[in-house]
Amino acid sequence: MRIVKTNGVDVGGDRVGVFRWFSRINHSCRPNAHYVYRPSSNKILLHALAALPPHTELLLSYLDPFFPTSVRQAQLLERYGFQCDCPRCSNAQLSDERSQEIWRLRGEVGGLTLKKGQKGRIGGKEAKKKLERVLELMDLEGVQAGRGQIAEDLARVAWGVGDFFTTSRWSSRASRWFGEELGKDSEQALSMARMAREYDSETGPEDGKHEAERLGWEQRSVREWEDIWDEVGGC
């Protein structure tokens, strides 16, 4: 059971899988790789998040890299028996300030409606500014995993205000980043590629079918994101 607890990977439902070579990959709160489990093939696929020099060690984050440092350290010690000494953990105060800002900004944008012509919690320009700030903070933290979702959110905001050119641009970027994180053949990457093609004009798709409507993007209120931060021990 100890081996499963330490090396097990959630493979859906109540099942946990142990993959021998995958279990040897070390942790970093600033990972250079991301993995995805494919139920159809019962395989773990590992993707480098950027071009890496030969012989570079692949590193994964064993938990959400934007949890507060104290929570990350406690969970790593309890479950895996070590404490992380990466640059982010060594500069905990600044890292936590950035992480908390990321949670807050995403929560504020999460209340924006998807429907064109309706007013959301905040305006499109403000939402765009907040999400671009999230990408900036992620870059400062050296965390690249998750950029695909932020780019999708930016495409959602642009679509919500009828800016199809920007919708296509961010959808294309989301497709590329999802491809790096989850694989080019992942549903997320393919869906964003369809979105980019559909909105590659100022008028939108001719058939009137919107990939955005088919996606059913999840929306979160500001309160929900704040609750998540509080639950994991944020300030």
Stockholm file with secondary structure:
# STOCKHOLM 1.0

chainA/1-235         MRIVKTNGVDVGGDRVGVFRWFSRINHSCRPNAHYVYRPSSNKILLHALAALPPHTELLLSYLDPFFPTSVRQAQLLERYGFQCDCPRCSNAQLSDERSQEIWRLRGEVGGLTLKKGQKGRIGGKEAKKKLERVLELMDLEGVQAGRGQIAEDLARVAWGVGDFFTTSRWSSRASRWFGEELGKDSEQALSMARMAREYDSETGPEDGKHEAERLGWEQRSVREWEDIWDEVGGC
#=GR chainA/1-235 SS CHHHHHHCEECSTTCEECCTTGGGCEECSSCSEEEEEETTTTEEEEEESSCCCTTCCCEECSSCTTSCHHHHHHHHHHHHSCCCCSHHHHTHHHHHHHHHHHHHHHHHHHTCCCSTTSCCSSCHHHHHHHHHHHHHHHHHHTCCTTHHHHHHHHHHHHHHTTCHHHHHHHHHHHHHHHHHHHCTTSHHHHHHHHHHHHTSSSSCCTTCCCHHHHHTCCCCCHHHHHHHHHHTTCC
#=GC SS_cons         CHHHHHHCEECSTTCEECCTTGGGCEECSSCSEEEEEETTTTEEEEEESSCCCTTCCCEECSSCTTSCHHHHHHHHHHHHSCCCCSHHHHTHHHHHHHHHHHHHHHHHHHTCCCSTTSCCSSCHHHHHHHHHHHHHHHHHHTCCTTHHHHHHHHHHHHHHTTCHHHHHHHHHHHHHHHHHHHCTTSHHHHHHHHHHHHTSSSSCCTTCCCHHHHHTCCCCCHHHHHHHHHHTTCC
//
